[in-house]
Amino acid sequence: MKQLLKNKKKHHSAQFLKKIFWIFVVVFLFPLTIAAQDIKATAELDTNSIRIGEQVKLHLRIQYNVDNSKQIIIRWPEIADTIRKEIEIVNQSKIDTLIPDKNNPFQFVQSKIIYLTSFDSGYWAIPPFQFMIEEDTSVFYTEPLLLSVGSIAVDTTLAIKDIKQPFDQSYNWLDWLKDNMYVVYGSLLAILLILLIIYLIRRFYKIKPAVVILEVPKIPAHLIAIQKLDELKNEKIWQQGKLKVYHIRLTEIVREYIENRYRIKALENTTDEILFGFRNVAIDEESRLKLMKLLVLADLVKFAKEQPLPDENELSLSDAYDFVNGTKIELSINTSLPS
């Protein structure tokens, strides 16, 4: 018996050394693409050691810079139900975009959290995650990680017990009615309602004239946006110190106008994604720059707690007016907003 235990220990030790060697090869010899200085992909675990069945958070981040001459679209790695057969994915969050430095509004960080678990004890290597830049097909990798999964200790000195037999329990139709009371009452109520509807239809059914629905002309998107901008201007929100509320409402009006005017999902997308959505849209460069300025300043106020000057608040509202008026479509029919 002692010899058998020694052989098992040697076997586990050999397996452990093989895994450590493999991890060493992955960490130091895996061919990583040389990332540019302004783009960095990282992966980080909350903890490197868990027990079987416990969960751990894996944080994925990629940092990059955006300028006026180049649009950057990050293609995230496709993550299935498992990273490897020993590590399962329980859940994962949506991708979040932030501006980490308020002094650099052109630097962005995209991040998401992946919840992992494992039901196999051992040391498991998490391979690098691949990020791709669509414009030039550049590839960036995160560093590989190591996750230790420990087994639950079992006291082998205790005797093994048999599984308890199921209890005998009598069950008749009265018990079934008690257990399914809501189903029985619900079925009876549904039958009564059906009979009542049939009775009412037979008694009161009459042929009614067809209803003619007059289609009201759709109000142009720029008229709706201008009216909302006028209301925001008259409320004088930022003059009352509510800068964050002011810039949120201002960008919501502009984003809603973009959706109605260009069918771009601006209410759900980030600033970076909205600007990229205009890559195939024919608008003048001045309107494009004014849109970018007011969206970036709003992001700084919302996420970086920026305190714009009064002139900057007024300029954002003026840029919104100019953007709507510079991109509106004039219709030949007369339309007006409801009073």
LINJOHU-V556647 format. One record per backbone hydrogen bond with DSSP energy under -0.5 kcal/mol. NH is the residue of the N-H (numbers start at 1). CO is the residue of the C=O. If there is no record, write none. Layout:
BEGIN
nh | co
NH | CO
NH | CO
END
This chain:
BEGIN
nh | co
5 | 1
6 | 2
7 | 3
8 | 4
9 | 5
10 | 6
11 | 7
12 | 8
13 | 9
14 | 10
15 | 11
16 | 12
17 | 13
18 | 14
19 | 15
20 | 16
21 | 17
22 | 18
23 | 19
24 | 20
25 | 21
26 | 22
27 | 23
28 | 24
29 | 25
30 | 26
32 | 30
35 | 33
39 | 36
40 | 63
42 | 61
44 | 59
46 | 57
50 | 148
52 | 150
53 | 118
54 | 51
56 | 116
58 | 114
59 | 44
59 | 57
60 | 58
60 | 112
61 | 42
62 | 110
63 | 40
64 | 108
66 | 106
67 | 70
70 | 67
73 | 71
74 | 72
75 | 73
75 | 132
76 | 74
79 | 77
80 | 78
83 | 84
83 | 87
84 | 87
87 | 84
88 | 117
89 | 81
90 | 88
90 | 115
91 | 115
93 | 113
96 | 111
98 | 109
100 | 98
102 | 100
104 | 101
107 | 104
108 | 64
108 | 106
109 | 98
110 | 62
111 | 96
112 | 60
114 | 58
115 | 91
116 | 56
116 | 114
117 | 88
118 | 54
122 | 149
124 | 122
124 | 147
126 | 145
127 | 125
131 | 129
131 | 140
132 | 75
133 | 138
134 | 73
134 | 132
137 | 133
138 | 133
140 | 131
142 | 129
145 | 126
147 | 124
148 | 48
149 | 122
149 | 147
150 | 50
150 | 148
156 | 154
158 | 155
176 | 172
177 | 173
178 | 174
179 | 175
180 | 176
181 | 178
184 | 180
185 | 181
186 | 182
187 | 183
188 | 184
189 | 185
190 | 186
191 | 187
192 | 188
193 | 189
194 | 190
195 | 191
196 | 192
197 | 193
198 | 194
199 | 195
200 | 196
201 | 197
202 | 198
203 | 199
204 | 200
205 | 201
208 | 206
213 | 211
214 | 212
215 | 213
216 | 214
224 | 220
225 | 221
226 | 222
227 | 223
228 | 224
229 | 225
230 | 226
231 | 227
232 | 228
233 | 229
234 | 230
235 | 231
236 | 232
236 | 233
237 | 232
240 | 237
241 | 238
242 | 237
243 | 241
246 | 242
247 | 243
248 | 244
249 | 245
250 | 246
251 | 247
252 | 248
253 | 249
254 | 250
255 | 251
256 | 252
257 | 253
258 | 254
259 | 255
260 | 256
261 | 257
262 | 258
263 | 258
263 | 259
264 | 258
266 | 264
269 | 265
274 | 270
275 | 271
276 | 272
277 | 273
278 | 274
278 | 275
279 | 276
281 | 278
283 | 281
288 | 284
289 | 285
290 | 286
291 | 287
292 | 288
293 | 289
294 | 290
295 | 291
296 | 292
297 | 293
298 | 294
299 | 295
300 | 296
301 | 297
302 | 298
303 | 299
304 | 299
304 | 300
306 | 300
308 | 306
313 | 309
314 | 310
315 | 311
316 | 312
317 | 313
318 | 314
319 | 315
320 | 316
321 | 317
322 | 318
323 | 319
324 | 320
325 | 321
326 | 322
327 | 323
327 | 324
328 | 324
330 | 328
335 | 333
END
